[in-house]
Amino acid sequence: MSKNEDAKIKAEFEKSCEDIKSATNLDNDTLLSLYGLYKQACEGDCNTAKPGFFDLKGSAKWTAWKENAGMDKVTAMRRYVRKVGKIL
């Protein structure tokens, strides 16, 4: 992939991150899916231990991120942009 393509998808990703802030009434599954893709795009594979049993919110977020394991950052950005485009 060329530097131009990398810059383009990164710009689209950043715009989508801003645009989604205006969305209201997103269900938990959608929020978790976006969270997992965002974390994969920004940090890569999940590198933290799974939260404790009683940390339900933390566990859900961890699982959403972990489900994207092995996906490269550019693919995660593209999927995030596509998902936001469908929502908005």
C-alpha positions as CSV (number, residue, x, y, z in Angstrom):
1,M,0.0,0.0,0.0
2,S,1.3,3.4,-0.9
3,K,1.9,6.3,1.6
4,N,-0.9,8.1,-0.2
5,E,-3.4,5.3,0.4
6,D,-2.3,5.0,4.1
7,A,-2.8,8.8,4.6
8,K,-6.2,8.6,2.9
9,I,-7.5,5.8,5.1
10,K,-6.1,7.4,8.2
11,A,-7.8,10.7,7.4
12,E,-11.1,8.8,6.7
13,F,-10.7,6.9,10.0
14,E,-10.1,10.1,12.0
15,K,-13.1,11.8,10.4
16,S,-15.3,8.8,11.2
17,C,-14.1,8.9,14.8
18,E,-15.2,12.5,15.0
19,D,-18.5,12.0,13.1
20,I,-19.6,9.1,15.2
21,K,-19.6,11.3,18.3
22,S,-22.8,12.9,17.0
23,A,-24.7,9.6,16.8
24,T,-27.3,9.0,19.4
25,N,-29.1,5.9,20.6
26,L,-26.4,3.4,19.5
27,D,-27.0,0.0,21.0
28,N,-24.4,-1.8,23.1
29,D,-23.5,-4.3,20.4
30,T,-22.7,-1.5,17.9
31,L,-20.7,0.5,20.5
32,L,-18.7,-2.6,21.4
33,S,-18.0,-3.4,17.8
34,L,-16.8,0.1,17.1
35,Y,-14.7,0.1,20.3
36,G,-13.0,-3.2,19.3
37,L,-12.3,-1.9,15.8
38,Y,-11.0,1.4,17.1
39,K,-8.6,-0.3,19.6
40,Q,-7.4,-2.7,16.9
41,A,-6.8,0.2,14.5
42,C,-4.9,2.3,17.1
43,E,-3.1,-0.3,19.1
44,G,-3.1,-3.6,17.2
45,D,-3.9,-6.9,19.0
46,C,-5.2,-6.9,22.5
47,N,-2.2,-6.8,24.9
48,T,-3.9,-6.7,28.3
49,A,-5.1,-9.3,30.7
50,K,-8.8,-10.1,30.7
51,P,-10.6,-8.1,33.4
52,G,-12.0,-9.9,36.5
53,F,-15.3,-11.7,36.5
54,F,-17.1,-8.8,38.2
55,D,-15.9,-6.2,35.8
56,L,-18.7,-6.7,33.3
57,K,-18.1,-3.6,31.3
58,G,-14.4,-4.1,31.1
59,S,-14.8,-7.7,30.1
60,A,-17.2,-6.8,27.3
61,K,-14.8,-4.2,26.0
62,W,-11.8,-6.6,26.3
63,T,-13.8,-9.3,24.4
64,A,-14.8,-6.8,21.6
65,W,-11.2,-5.9,21.1
66,K,-9.9,-9.5,21.4
67,E,-12.4,-10.6,18.6
68,N,-10.3,-8.6,16.1
69,A,-7.0,-10.3,17.0
70,G,-4.8,-10.8,13.9
71,M,-6.4,-8.0,11.9
72,D,-4.0,-5.4,10.7
73,K,-4.5,-1.8,11.6
74,V,-5.4,-0.6,8.1
75,T,-8.1,-3.3,7.7
76,A,-9.5,-2.3,11.2
77,M,-9.6,1.3,10.1
78,R,-11.4,0.5,6.9
79,R,-14.0,-1.6,8.7
80,Y,-14.5,1.1,11.3
81,V,-15.0,3.7,8.5
82,R,-17.5,1.4,6.7
83,K,-19.4,0.7,9.9
84,V,-19.7,4.4,10.8
85,G,-20.8,5.1,7.2
86,K,-23.7,2.6,7.6
87,I,-24.7,4.1,10.9
88,L,-24.7,7.7,9.8
